Amino acid sequence: MEPDSVKKSTQSSKNLKILQTKRLSHNSKCPRSMLCRRGKFMRTFSLPENCKTDHVTSSFENGVLKVTVPKKDVKNNYSHVKNIQVN
């Protein structure tokens, strides 16, 4: 698999789509025979609300695609604790 054949895109900040198209042609020594293989892979991942879709990075090494989606800094909503008296 070639890194140039893999495309990634984000759709409406909620989905990450990975698409790979593959075409392999093999000519044998015999002029009358030819092997041609084609393949297509597509996968869509739902992204959480707290991610930075503008900062998605990817790397391709030894046939493994690694996609990193960083999280947004979320303030802790539990920082203000109020004690409630029970009667």
N, C-alpha and C positions, 0 to 999 in steps of 0.2 A: 504494500500500500504506500503510495506516495503522499507526502504531506500536502502537496498542491491539490490533490483530489478531494480533500476534506474541507467543507465549508461550514461555518457556524454563524448563526444569526439569532438575535433576540427579537421576539415578537411582542409588541405592546407591553414590555417590561414585566411580563408574567411567564413567558415561555422561552426556553433555550432550544433551538433546533440544530441538530447536527446531521449533515448530509454528506454522503460519500458516494461517488460514482466511479466505477472501476471498469476498465476495458483492457483485456489482455489478448493480444494476437500472437500466434506462434506459427511460423512457417517452417515446415519440415523440409527435409532434403528432397522429398518427392514433390514435383511441381504441381501435382493434382490434388494435394491435400493441404488443408489449412485448418487450424484450430482457433476459434475466436470465442472468448468468454466475456460476458458482460454481467455486471452486478450493480445493485444499488442498495444502499443502506440509509435509512432515515430514522431518527429517534428524536422525540420531543420530550423535554423535561419541564415540569412545572417549577417555577422559581418562587421562593418565599417573598413576602412583602419587604423584608428588611435586607435586600441585596442591592448592590450597585451594578446595574446592568451596563452602565457606560464604561466600567473598568474590568470587563471579562477578559481573561487572558487564556491562552492555550499553548501547549507545547506538544511536540510529536517526537518520541524517541523510542527506537527499537520496536516499532509497530504499535506503540501504546500512545493513545491520545489522552492528554491530561488537560482538563478544563478547570480553571479556578474562577469562582464567582465570589468576590469579597462581600462581606456583610457591612451594612450601614451601622454607624454608632448609634445604639439605642439607649436612651436614658432609662435608668431603672425606675419604674413606676412605684416600686415598693420602698423607696428611700424615706418616704414620709409615713410613719406608722402612728396611728392614733389608737390609744387604748379606749375601749368601751367598757363601761361598768355594767355588770350584770346584776339585776336585783332579784 
